[in-house]
Amino acid sequence: MRRFYDIVRIESVGNWAEILGYERILTTRDWVEIRGKKGEAKKAAKKALKDGKIPVYIAERIDEAKEGTWVENTVMEIRTLIDMQVAHIMKDKNVRALITLDYMRRGMRELQNAARNIVILHKARVPILLASGARKIEDMRAPRDIAAVGKVLGMSIPMALASVSDNWEGIL
């Protein structure tokens, strides 16, 4: 039986994990948003791990994505179009890629970027994580709904399901 995971920008989700069928929903209490140059980001990631939280590097531009690839053993939320160089370094540094529905809701360009990034990340064999990234309870989605979005973006069914289940297990 699969165990599903999600990451949200809410402090508490009550019993929604059980209602929607998640093993665990990571709230803002469980993870830390990291930005900045690689030296600062590495220190912030180490502190987060020491505090028992998951470091999530936010990459809104390609130059931020390039900086974030050097922060080992983290999750990078990708909010821009990346290239193969970034993807290969992510693989070497054990950085997982996070793509959220919250990012994709912004517009057509973001949807296209997400689809292109999935192809690039898959070729480089970078584990891809899909999540709702919900800012409100109403924005949360069931895990199979999120996997369906992955399928629409070009993932195979097993790959889409792994992006909301198996790929998460390495960071928890």
GROMACS elastic network, one bead per residue, 0.5 to 0.9 nm:
[ bonds ]
;  ai    aj funct       b0    kb
    2    23     6  0.88724   500
    2   161     6  0.87756   500
    2   162     6  0.89568   500
    2   165     6  0.65554   500
    2   166     6  0.77421   500
    3    21     6  0.84292   500
    3    22     6  0.66560   500
    3    23     6  0.53345   500
    3    24     6  0.83115   500
    3   164     6  0.84365   500
    3   165     6  0.55687   500
    3   166     6  0.75055   500
    4    21     6  0.71887   500
    4    23     6  0.52591   500
    4    24     6  0.69380   500
    4    25     6  0.85298   500
    4   143     6  0.63592   500
    4   144     6  0.89348   500
    4   161     6  0.87210   500
    4   162     6  0.88816   500
    4   164     6  0.56252   500
    4   166     6  0.78554   500
    4   168     6  0.82504   500
    5    17     6  0.87438   500
    5    22     6  0.56123   500
    5    23     6  0.59423   500
    5    24     6  0.51971   500
    5    25     6  0.56206   500
    5    26     6  0.75104   500
    5   131     6  0.78045   500
    5   143     6  0.74349   500
    5   164     6  0.57558   500
    5   165     6  0.58499   500
    5   166     6  0.89166   500
    5   168     6  0.67731   500
    5   169     6  0.87483   500
    6    17     6  0.88416   500
    6    22     6  0.74232   500
    6    23     6  0.88087   500
    6    24     6  0.68280   500
    6    26     6  0.60356   500
    6    27     6  0.86285   500
    6   129     6  0.88632   500
    6   130     6  0.77060   500
    6   131     6  0.50743   500
    6   132     6  0.65508   500
    6   133     6  0.76588   500
    6   140     6  0.89502   500
    6   143     6  0.76129   500
    6   164     6  0.69830   500
    6   165     6  0.87567   500
    6   168     6  0.87460   500
    7    10     6  0.89210   500
    7    24     6  0.87278   500
    7    25     6  0.56579   500
    7    27     6  0.60987   500
    7    28     6  0.83176   500
    7    30     6  0.89727   500
    7    31     6  0.86408   500
    7   100     6  0.86029   500
    7   130     6  0.87870   500
    7   131     6  0.57476   500
    7   132     6  0.65812   500
    7   133     6  0.55817   500
    7   134     6  0.76368   500
    8    11     6  0.82933   500
    8    13     6  0.88145   500
    8    25     6  0.71718   500
    8    26     6  0.62095   500
    8    27     6  0.52558   500
    8    28     6  0.69377   500
    8   131     6  0.76825   500
    8   132     6  0.64857   500
    8   135     6  0.64551   500
    8   136     6  0.84354   500
    8   140     6  0.79480   500
    9    26     6  0.85994   500
    9    27     6  0.60652   500
    9    28     6  0.56064   500
    9   133     6  0.60134   500
    9   134     6  0.57238   500
    9   136     6  0.77176   500
   10    13     6  0.69549   500
   10    26     6  0.89011   500
   10    27     6  0.55645   500
   10    28     6  0.58299   500
   10    29     6  0.85312   500
   10   133     6  0.88398   500
   10   134     6  0.71628   500
   10   135     6  0.57632   500
   10   136     6  0.66476   500
   10   137     6  0.78458   500
   11    27     6  0.53953   500
   11    28     6  0.51667   500
   11    29     6  0.61408   500
   12    27     6  0.63719   500
   12    28     6  0.80367   500
   12    29     6  0.82231   500
   13    16     6  0.57448   500
   13    17     6  0.72993   500
   13    25     6  0.78333   500
   13    27     6  0.75639   500
   13   137     6  0.69590   500
   14    17     6  0.76076   500
   15    18     6  0.56052   500
   15    19     6  0.64879   500
   15    20     6  0.88648   500
   16    20     6  0.58542   500
   16    21     6  0.81365   500
   16    22     6  0.82078   500
   16    25     6  0.85096   500
   16   137     6  0.84744   500
   16   140     6  0.88006   500
   17    20     6  0.54392   500
   17    21     6  0.59076   500
   17    23     6  0.67463   500
   17    24     6  0.61498   500
   17    25     6  0.60227   500
   18    21     6  0.51228   500
   18    22     6  0.59794   500
   18    23     6  0.74577   500
   18    24     6  0.84602   500
   19    22     6  0.78510   500
   19   142     6  0.88725   500
   20   140     6  0.88145   500
   20   141     6  0.74221   500
   20   142     6  0.51273   500
   20   143     6  0.73937   500
   21    24     6  0.88414   500
   21   142     6  0.69115   500
   21   143     6  0.72559   500
   22    25     6  0.66354   500
   22   142     6  0.78225   500
   22   143     6  0.70483   500
   23   165     6  0.89998   500
   26    29     6  0.75364   500
   26    30     6  0.55564   500
   26    31     6  0.70921   500
   27    30     6  0.54379   500
   27    31     6  0.69150   500
   28    31     6  0.55139   500
   28    32     6  0.70070   500
   28    33     6  0.87561   500
   29    32     6  0.79068   500
   29    53     6  0.77766   500
   30    52     6  0.77564   500
   30    53     6  0.51511   500
   30    54     6  0.63824   500
   31    48     6  0.76806   500
   31    52     6  0.85145   500
   31    55     6  0.58287   500
   31    56     6  0.67811   500
   32    44     6  0.86835   500
   32    45     6  0.81993   500
   32    48     6  0.64924   500
   32    53     6  0.64566   500
   32    54     6  0.61053   500
   32    55     6  0.50515   500
   32    56     6  0.59265   500
   32    57     6  0.83489   500
   33    54     6  0.87105   500
   33    55     6  0.63266   500
   33    56     6  0.50663   500
   33    57     6  0.59706   500
   33    58     6  0.67165   500
   34    40     6  0.89846   500
   34    41     6  0.61721   500
   34    44     6  0.67319   500
   34    45     6  0.71794   500
   34    55     6  0.65388   500
   34    56     6  0.57495   500
   34    58     6  0.61443   500
   34    68     6  0.89920   500
   35    38     6  0.86870   500
   35    40     6  0.81639   500
   35    41     6  0.61450   500
   35    44     6  0.87355   500
   35    56     6  0.86227   500
   35    57     6  0.57964   500
   35    58     6  0.58334   500
   35    59     6  0.76137   500
   35    64     6  0.79764   500
   35    68     6  0.80162   500
   36    39     6  0.81846   500
   36    40     6  0.62317   500
   36    41     6  0.57248   500
   36    57     6  0.86733   500
   36    58     6  0.88900   500
   36    64     6  0.74492   500
   36    67     6  0.77682   500
   36    68     6  0.81939   500
   37    40     6  0.55676   500
   37    41     6  0.58991   500
   37    42     6  0.84666   500
   37    64     6  0.77780   500
   37    67     6  0.59722   500
   37    68     6  0.77213   500
   38    42     6  0.58042   500
   38    43     6  0.85311   500
   38    67     6  0.53443   500
   38    68     6  0.64000   500
   38    69     6  0.84044   500
   38    70     6  0.63231   500
   38    71     6  0.63541   500
   39    42     6  0.52662   500
   39    43     6  0.64765   500
   39    44     6  0.87657   500
   39    71     6  0.84264   500
   40    43     6  0.52797   500
   40    44     6  0.62496   500
   40    45     6  0.86441   500
   41    45     6  0.59980   500
   41    46     6  0.85552   500
   41    57     6  0.77997   500
   41    67     6  0.86072   500
   41    68     6  0.75875   500
   41    70     6  0.89769   500
   41    71     6  0.66371   500
   42    45     6  0.50489   500
   42    46     6  0.61652   500
   42    47     6  0.85963   500
   42    68     6  0.88882   500
   42    70     6  0.80221   500
   42    71     6  0.53146   500
   42    72     6  0.76551   500
   43    46     6  0.51856   500
   43    47     6  0.62108   500
   43    48     6  0.86188   500
   44    47     6  0.51032   500
   44    48     6  0.61335   500
   44    49     6  0.86669   500
   44    55     6  0.78419   500
   45    48     6  0.50289   500
   45    49     6  0.61695   500
   45    50     6  0.85097   500
   45    53     6  0.89259   500
   45    54     6  0.79798   500
   45    55     6  0.52475   500
   45    56     6  0.80635   500
   45    57     6  0.84516   500
   45    71     6  0.73829   500
   45    72     6  0.84959   500
   45    73     6  0.87052   500
   45    74     6  0.73554   500
   46    49     6  0.51611   500
   46    50     6  0.60742   500
   46    51     6  0.85829   500
   46    55     6  0.82151   500
   47    50     6  0.50016   500
   47    51     6  0.61670   500
   47    52     6  0.86844   500
   47    53     6  0.86026   500
   47    55     6  0.88273   500
   48    51     6  0.50424   500
   48    52     6  0.63031   500
   48    53     6  0.50292   500
   48    54     6  0.63283   500
   48    55     6  0.58419   500
   49    53     6  0.52697   500
   49    54     6  0.61487   500
   49    55     6  0.68561   500
   50    53     6  0.74335   500
   51    54     6  0.88856   500
   54    74     6  0.72422   500
   54    75     6  0.77567   500
   54   171     6  0.73955   500
   54   172     6  0.78439   500
   55    73     6  0.85292   500
   55    74     6  0.55550   500
   55    75     6  0.63795   500
   55    76     6  0.84687   500
   56    74     6  0.61590   500
   56    76     6  0.55311   500
   56    77     6  0.65558   500
   56    98     6  0.86482   500
   57    64     6  0.89906   500
   57    65     6  0.85880   500
   57    68     6  0.62337   500
   57    69     6  0.89670   500
   57    71     6  0.82010   500
   57    74     6  0.71512   500
   57    75     6  0.61278   500
   57    77     6  0.60305   500
   57    78     6  0.85106   500
   58    64     6  0.77642   500
   58    65     6  0.79101   500
   58    68     6  0.78238   500
   58    75     6  0.86759   500
   58    76     6  0.59161   500
   58    78     6  0.65944   500
   58    79     6  0.75309   500
   59    62     6  0.71559   500
   59    63     6  0.80757   500
   59    66     6  0.84773   500
   59    67     6  0.85822   500
   59    68     6  0.70475   500
   59    76     6  0.68056   500
   59    77     6  0.60394   500
   59    78     6  0.51945   500
   59    79     6  0.57585   500
   59    80     6  0.69261   500
   60    63     6  0.85086   500
   60    64     6  0.65110   500
   60    65     6  0.73315   500
   60    77     6  0.83814   500
   60    78     6  0.66503   500
   60    80     6  0.53930   500
   60    81     6  0.88956   500
   61    64     6  0.52737   500
   61    65     6  0.63588   500
   61    66     6  0.88225   500
   61    78     6  0.85536   500
   61    79     6  0.71268   500
   61    80     6  0.54670   500
   61    81     6  0.77569   500
   61    82     6  0.85309   500
   62    66     6  0.62288   500
   62    67     6  0.87070   500
   62    79     6  0.89567   500
   62    80     6  0.63847   500
   62    81     6  0.67799   500
   62    82     6  0.60361   500
   62    83     6  0.82628   500
   62    86     6  0.86633   500
   63    66     6  0.50698   500
   63    67     6  0.63634   500
   63    68     6  0.86551   500
   64    67     6  0.50444   500
   64    68     6  0.60451   500
   64    69     6  0.86907   500
   65    69     6  0.62640   500
   65    76     6  0.78541   500
   65    77     6  0.89066   500
   65    78     6  0.72548   500
   65    79     6  0.88653   500
   65    80     6  0.80917   500
   65    82     6  0.72149   500
   65    86     6  0.69536   500
   66    69     6  0.54633   500
   66    70     6  0.74835   500
   66    82     6  0.86197   500
   66    85     6  0.84692   500
   66    86     6  0.58443   500
   66    89     6  0.85566   500
   67    70     6  0.59722   500
   67    71     6  0.76343   500
   68    71     6  0.54482   500
   68    72     6  0.85108   500
   68    74     6  0.88152   500
   68    76     6  0.68769   500
   68    86     6  0.89936   500
   68    90     6  0.84883   500
   68    95     6  0.86060   500
   69    72     6  0.71862   500
   69    74     6  0.88203   500
   69    76     6  0.77898   500
   69    86     6  0.65492   500
   69    87     6  0.80927   500
   69    88     6  0.89720   500
   69    89     6  0.59267   500
   69    90     6  0.50920   500
   69    91     6  0.87213   500
   69    92     6  0.89191   500
   69    93     6  0.69250   500
   69    94     6  0.87970   500
   69    95     6  0.66476   500
   70    89     6  0.73688   500
   70    90     6  0.75629   500
   70    93     6  0.65877   500
   70    95     6  0.84131   500
   71    74     6  0.64977   500
   71    75     6  0.89772   500
   71    90     6  0.88813   500
   71    93     6  0.73099   500
   71    94     6  0.89134   500
   71    95     6  0.75085   500
   72    75     6  0.88270   500
   72    90     6  0.82147   500
   72    92     6  0.87285   500
   72    94     6  0.59643   500
   72    95     6  0.60363   500
   73    93     6  0.65413   500
   73    94     6  0.50326   500
   73    95     6  0.52765   500
   73    96     6  0.77455   500
   73   171     6  0.81290   500
   74    93     6  0.86760   500
   74    94     6  0.71769   500
   74    95     6  0.50524   500
   74    96     6  0.64692   500
   74    97     6  0.89298   500
   74   171     6  0.78951   500
   75    94     6  0.87192   500
   75    95     6  0.54960   500
   75    97     6  0.59127   500
   75    98     6  0.64922   500
   75   129     6  0.87454   500
   75   171     6  0.81704   500
   76    90     6  0.88110   500
   76    95     6  0.66225   500
   76    96     6  0.60771   500
   76    97     6  0.51000   500
   76    98     6  0.57196   500
   76    99     6  0.86026   500
   77    96     6  0.85200   500
   77    97     6  0.60727   500
   77    99     6  0.59175   500
   77   100     6  0.76686   500
   78    81     6  0.77718   500
   78    82     6  0.80221   500
   78    97     6  0.66555   500
   78    98     6  0.60770   500
   78    99     6  0.59232   500
   78   100     6  0.84051   500
   78   103     6  0.86747   500
   78   114     6  0.83227   500
   78   117     6  0.85309   500
   79    82     6  0.89813   500
   79    99     6  0.74547   500
   79   100     6  0.86156   500
   79   103     6  0.64835   500
   79   104     6  0.85951   500
   79   110     6  0.75419   500
   79   113     6  0.81480   500
   79   114     6  0.80814   500
   80   110     6  0.74261   500
   80   113     6  0.64664   500
   80   114     6  0.79803   500
   80   117     6  0.85500   500
   81   110     6  0.84070   500
   81   112     6  0.87086   500
   81   113     6  0.50958   500
   81   114     6  0.73971   500
   81   116     6  0.73696   500
   81   117     6  0.63274   500
   82    85     6  0.82581   500
   82    86     6  0.64250   500
   82    87     6  0.74538   500
   82   113     6  0.81789   500
   82   116     6  0.84030   500
   82   117     6  0.62888   500
   82   120     6  0.79655   500
   82   121     6  0.89714   500
   83    86     6  0.55508   500
   83    87     6  0.65607   500
   83    88     6  0.89732   500
   83   117     6  0.78760   500
   83   120     6  0.70588   500
   83   121     6  0.89267   500
   84    88     6  0.61364   500
   84    89     6  0.86604   500
   84   120     6  0.61046   500
   84   121     6  0.77277   500
   84   123     6  0.85256   500
   84   124     6  0.73191   500
   85    88     6  0.52853   500
   85    89     6  0.63810   500
   85    90     6  0.86320   500
   86    89     6  0.53264   500
   86    90     6  0.61509   500
   86    91     6  0.87471   500
   87    90     6  0.50055   500
   87    91     6  0.63140   500
   87    92     6  0.87810   500
   87    97     6  0.88702   500
   87   117     6  0.88788   500
   87   120     6  0.68766   500
   87   121     6  0.56859   500
   87   122     6  0.88966   500
   87   123     6  0.85934   500
   87   124     6  0.58794   500
   87   125     6  0.82843   500
   87   126     6  0.68265   500
   88    91     6  0.51090   500
   88    92     6  0.63101   500
   88    93     6  0.86894   500
   88   121     6  0.82698   500
   88   124     6  0.56632   500
   88   125     6  0.82589   500
   88   126     6  0.78608   500
   89    93     6  0.60273   500
   89    94     6  0.83877   500
   89    95     6  0.82521   500
   90    93     6  0.52172   500
   90    94     6  0.59091   500
   90    96     6  0.69999   500
   90    97     6  0.80910   500
   90   121     6  0.89060   500
   90   124     6  0.86168   500
   90   126     6  0.67690   500
   91    94     6  0.52351   500
   91    95     6  0.62232   500
   91    96     6  0.77893   500
   91   121     6  0.87731   500
   91   124     6  0.68236   500
   91   125     6  0.67464   500
   91   126     6  0.52215   500
   91   127     6  0.81358   500
   92    95     6  0.78178   500
   94   126     6  0.80402   500
   94   127     6  0.87931   500
   95   126     6  0.75602   500
   95   127     6  0.80570   500
   96   126     6  0.62902   500
   96   127     6  0.52884   500
   96   128     6  0.61242   500
   96   129     6  0.70942   500
   96   167     6  0.84874   500
   96   168     6  0.89459   500
   96   171     6  0.86483   500
   97   121     6  0.78131   500
   97   126     6  0.69265   500
   97   127     6  0.62796   500
   97   129     6  0.58698   500
   97   130     6  0.84433   500
   98   127     6  0.87395   500
   98   128     6  0.60399   500
   98   130     6  0.58558   500
   98   131     6  0.73000   500
   99   102     6  0.85874   500
   99   103     6  0.72552   500
   99   104     6  0.80632   500
   99   114     6  0.70648   500
   99   118     6  0.89178   500
   99   128     6  0.75674   500
   99   129     6  0.62924   500
   99   130     6  0.51417   500
   99   131     6  0.65127   500
   99   132     6  0.85208   500
   99   133     6  0.85155   500
  100   103     6  0.53501   500
  100   104     6  0.65688   500
  100   105     6  0.88455   500
  100   129     6  0.83125   500
  100   130     6  0.57652   500
  100   132     6  0.52319   500
  100   133     6  0.52368   500
  100   134     6  0.83887   500
  100   146     6  0.89971   500
  101   105     6  0.60682   500
  101   106     6  0.89827   500
  101   130     6  0.77413   500
  101   131     6  0.63939   500
  101   133     6  0.62228   500
  101   134     6  0.77609   500
  101   139     6  0.89619   500
  101   146     6  0.77163   500
  101   149     6  0.83705   500
  102   105     6  0.53934   500
  102   106     6  0.72458   500
  102   131     6  0.84765   500
  102   132     6  0.61474   500
  102   133     6  0.53046   500
  102   134     6  0.62270   500
  102   135     6  0.79399   500
  102   139     6  0.82471   500
  103   106     6  0.58175   500
  103   107     6  0.84532   500
  103   110     6  0.68197   500
  103   111     6  0.83293   500
  103   114     6  0.88199   500
  103   132     6  0.89178   500
  103   133     6  0.78554   500
  104   107     6  0.64674   500
  104   108     6  0.78584   500
  104   109     6  0.85008   500
  104   110     6  0.52132   500
  104   111     6  0.51479   500
  104   112     6  0.87227   500
  104   113     6  0.86831   500
  104   114     6  0.71790   500
  105   108     6  0.82302   500
  105   110     6  0.76030   500
  105   111     6  0.76977   500
  106   109     6  0.82392   500
  106   110     6  0.64541   500
  106   111     6  0.82257   500
  107   110     6  0.55130   500
  107   111     6  0.65736   500
  107   112     6  0.89549   500
  108   111     6  0.51014   500
  108   112     6  0.62689   500
  108   113     6  0.86152   500
  109   112     6  0.50698   500
  109   113     6  0.60867   500
  109   114     6  0.85835   500
  110   114     6  0.60895   500
  110   115     6  0.86220   500
  111   114     6  0.51199   500
  111   115     6  0.62813   500
  111   116     6  0.86926   500
  111   153     6  0.79779   500
  112   115     6  0.51523   500
  112   116     6  0.61796   500
  112   117     6  0.84706   500
  112   153     6  0.84122   500
  113   116     6  0.51414   500
  113   117     6  0.59171   500
  113   118     6  0.85145   500
  114   117     6  0.50596   500
  114   118     6  0.61532   500
  114   119     6  0.88347   500
  114   153     6  0.73265   500
  115   118     6  0.52460   500
  115   119     6  0.66557   500
  115   120     6  0.89719   500
  115   150     6  0.85085   500
  115   152     6  0.86397   500
  115   154     6  0.65916   500
  115   155     6  0.87696   500
  116   119     6  0.52850   500
  116   120     6  0.64039   500
  116   121     6  0.86645   500
  116   153     6  0.84441   500
  116   154     6  0.89507   500
  117   120     6  0.50492   500
  117   121     6  0.58921   500
  117   122     6  0.83004   500
  118   121     6  0.51421   500
  118   122     6  0.58940   500
  118   123     6  0.85116   500
  118   128     6  0.75780   500
  118   150     6  0.87214   500
  118   153     6  0.76284   500
  118   154     6  0.75416   500
  118   155     6  0.75085   500
  119   122     6  0.52107   500
  119   123     6  0.62488   500
  119   124     6  0.87585   500
  119   154     6  0.76538   500
  119   155     6  0.82518   500
  120   123     6  0.52473   500
  120   124     6  0.63723   500
  120   125     6  0.86381   500
  120   126     6  0.88241   500
  121   124     6  0.51098   500
  121   125     6  0.60102   500
  121   126     6  0.52088   500
  121   127     6  0.75389   500
  121   128     6  0.72565   500
  122   126     6  0.60841   500
  122   127     6  0.76586   500
  122   128     6  0.78296   500
  122   155     6  0.88713   500
  123   126     6  0.78533   500
  125   128     6  0.87489   500
  127   162     6  0.89556   500
  127   163     6  0.75651   500
  127   167     6  0.60268   500
  127   168     6  0.86750   500
  128   159     6  0.86487   500
  128   160     6  0.88473   500
  128   162     6  0.83114   500
  128   163     6  0.55277   500
  128   164     6  0.87167   500
  128   167     6  0.68087   500
  128   168     6  0.87569   500
  129   160     6  0.89253   500
  129   162     6  0.80672   500
  129   164     6  0.61347   500
  129   165     6  0.83623   500
  129   167     6  0.63960   500
  129   168     6  0.67450   500
  130   133     6  0.88696   500
  130   146     6  0.68271   500
  130   147     6  0.74232   500
  130   149     6  0.88787   500
  130   150     6  0.74113   500
  130   160     6  0.80901   500
  130   163     6  0.53734   500
  130   164     6  0.56416   500
  131   134     6  0.83029   500
  131   141     6  0.87014   500
  131   143     6  0.81792   500
  131   146     6  0.66807   500
  131   147     6  0.88856   500
  131   163     6  0.83657   500
  131   164     6  0.68637   500
  132   135     6  0.88140   500
  132   139     6  0.72858   500
  132   140     6  0.59339   500
  132   141     6  0.63910   500
  132   142     6  0.88259   500
  132   143     6  0.87695   500
  132   146     6  0.69822   500
  133   139     6  0.82346   500
  133   140     6  0.77920   500
  134   137     6  0.68669   500
  134   138     6  0.79152   500
  134   139     6  0.50578   500
  134   140     6  0.54108   500
  134   141     6  0.84008   500
  135   138     6  0.84125   500
  135   139     6  0.67228   500
  135   140     6  0.82368   500
  136   139     6  0.54391   500
  136   140     6  0.71629   500
  137   140     6  0.55103   500
  138   141     6  0.82531   500
  141   144     6  0.82715   500
  141   145     6  0.62217   500
  141   146     6  0.66303   500
  142   145     6  0.52832   500
  142   146     6  0.66039   500
  142   147     6  0.88718   500
  143   146     6  0.51704   500
  143   147     6  0.62332   500
  143   148     6  0.86307   500
  143   161     6  0.82628   500
  143   164     6  0.63631   500
  143   165     6  0.84317   500
  144   148     6  0.60513   500
  144   149     6  0.86990   500
  144   160     6  0.88093   500
  144   161     6  0.73237   500
  144   164     6  0.81185   500
  145   148     6  0.50121   500
  145   149     6  0.65547   500
  145   150     6  0.88903   500
  146   149     6  0.51712   500
  146   150     6  0.65755   500
  146   151     6  0.88877   500
  146   160     6  0.82347   500
  146   161     6  0.86876   500
  146   163     6  0.89889   500
  146   164     6  0.74103   500
  147   151     6  0.63527   500
  147   152     6  0.87790   500
  147   155     6  0.88161   500
  147   157     6  0.77885   500
  147   159     6  0.85941   500
  147   161     6  0.54397   500
  147   162     6  0.83644   500
  147   163     6  0.71830   500
  147   164     6  0.65701   500
  148   152     6  0.63171   500
  148   153     6  0.86581   500
  148   157     6  0.81268   500
  148   160     6  0.71333   500
  148   161     6  0.84256   500
  149   152     6  0.50292   500
  149   153     6  0.62530   500
  149   154     6  0.88670   500
  149   155     6  0.88351   500
  149   160     6  0.81473   500
  150   153     6  0.50009   500
  150   154     6  0.65301   500
  150   155     6  0.54855   500
  150   156     6  0.80655   500
  150   157     6  0.82694   500
  150   159     6  0.82349   500
  150   160     6  0.51924   500
  150   161     6  0.83569   500
  150   163     6  0.80977   500
  151   154     6  0.52583   500
  151   156     6  0.59326   500
  151   157     6  0.61673   500
  151   159     6  0.83055   500
  151   160     6  0.59214   500
  151   161     6  0.89411   500
  152   155     6  0.71195   500
  154   160     6  0.89030   500
  155   158     6  0.80779   500
  155   159     6  0.58206   500
  155   160     6  0.55931   500
  156   159     6  0.51263   500
  156   160     6  0.60312   500
  156   161     6  0.85918   500
  157   160     6  0.51100   500
  157   161     6  0.61717   500
  157   162     6  0.85461   500
  158   161     6  0.51838   500
  158   162     6  0.60633   500
  158   163     6  0.86212   500
  159   162     6  0.50466   500
  159   163     6  0.62062   500
  160   163     6  0.51460   500
  160   164     6  0.69945   500
  160   165     6  0.89399   500
  161   164     6  0.55508   500
  161   165     6  0.62665   500
  161   166     6  0.78453   500
  162   167     6  0.56230   500
  162   168     6  0.81732   500
  163   166     6  0.66889   500
  163   167     6  0.55051   500
  163   168     6  0.72756   500
  164   167     6  0.69513   500
  164   168     6  0.68994   500
  165   168     6  0.57029   500
  165   169     6  0.71877   500
  166   169     6  0.55678   500
  166   170     6  0.80147   500
  167   170     6  0.64476   500
  167   171     6  0.82212   500
  168   171     6  0.57953   500
  168   172     6  0.67533   500
  169   172     6  0.54758   500
